[in-house]
């Protein structure tokens, strides 16, 4: 398995992974994707810089048949090591412990920088209880 920053040539394979898992596919040219590949794309994560040094972690997905095999962990660590700045994400409550392994901590919505809250507001609400997390 290798992990790399995606080029425009990789986007169709990433889109196929997202669609196969019924993921909402938005503008794939926004932000920077990182992906894990072993023949086919096994997982991906997108970082979107919304302001200098403020980066949203978006679209993290590992193929269902490869979950719980360390793909997501390797992908997250490689992506985090490639980018500076403060990272922000929102997730469901049951995923908070997963992201805490990468030193993310729960952040209050009102304490997020305006470009980050604007991004999440534009993306629309998630169903159920969500948490905002921050790292670095």
N, C-alpha and C positions, 0 to 999 in steps of 0.2 A: 504494500500500500504506500502511495506517496501523497503528500499534501502540498498544494501549491496555490498561489494566487491565480485566480481565473483570468483568462484573456477573453476577448470577444468570441474566440473560437470554441470556448468551453461552455458558453451560455446555453446553447441548445441542449447539451447533456444535463446541465443543472436544471433547466426548465423541465426536462423529461422526468427527473427525479421528483421535483416538486409536484408536478401534475399527477404522477403515479401515486402519490400519497395524499391526494386531494388538498394540497396546499394552495392557498390563495396566491396566485402568481401576479405580482405587480411589475412595474417597470424594472426589468432585469439589468438595465444599464445604469441604474442609480446605485451609488455606493460601490464597494469593492467586495467581491465574493472570494472566499477561500473554499477549496473543495478537497475531498479525499477521493482518490480513484484507485481502483484495482480492476483494471479493464473498464468497467462501468463506474459511474460516479456513485460513491457509497454515502456521501454526506456533504453538506455545505453549510456555510455560515456567511452572512453578509454584514459588513460594517458600513454604516452611513455616517459621515461626518456632517453634523448639522450646524456646527460653529467651530472656530478654531479650538482644538483640544477637547471637543465634546463629540463623542462617537456613540451612535446607537448600535447595539448588537441586535440584529434582525435575521429572521429566516434561518434559524439553526434547525437542521433536520438531518437525521441519520436514517438510511434505508431500514425499514422494519426488520428485515432479515439479518441485519448487522448490529442491531442495538445490543447494549450491554456487553460489547466486546472491546471497548476502549476507543472506538472510532471518534465519538463525540469529544472525548477528553483530549485526544491528540489534536483534533481539529481546532478546538477552542484554544488550547495552549499555543499552537502554531500561529493562529490568527492574532491572539493577544500579544505575542512576542514580536509581531511584525508592525504593530501600531502603537504609537504613544497616545497620550491624552487620557481623559477620564471616560470610562465606558459606562453606558446606561442601557438597561433593558427592562422590559416588563414581562412578567410570566405569571402563570397560575401558582397558587399556594403550594401545591405538591412538588413543584420544581425548584422552589427556593433552596432546599438543601443541596441539590445538584450544583447550582451556581455558587453557593457558598464555598464549595471546594476550590473555586477559582478566585477566592477572596472578594466576591461580591457581597455586599451588605444591603439590607433593606433600607430604602430611602423614602422619605415622605414626599408625596406628589408636590406639595407646596414648596419643598426645598430644592426641587429640580430647577436647573437654569431654564429660562424662557424658551430658547430654541428647542430644548428637549421636550418640554411640555407641549409646545406647538406641534412638534412631530407626532407625538402620541395622540394628541387631539385630532390632528388631520387623519391619522390612521384609523380612527374610530375606536369604539369600545370593544373590549374582549368580553365574551360571555362569562359570567361567574366572577368570583373574587380574584382580583389581580394584585400583584405586588410590583413595585418599582425597585430596581436594584442598581447599585453603583459600585464600580471598582476603580481603584487607583485614585 
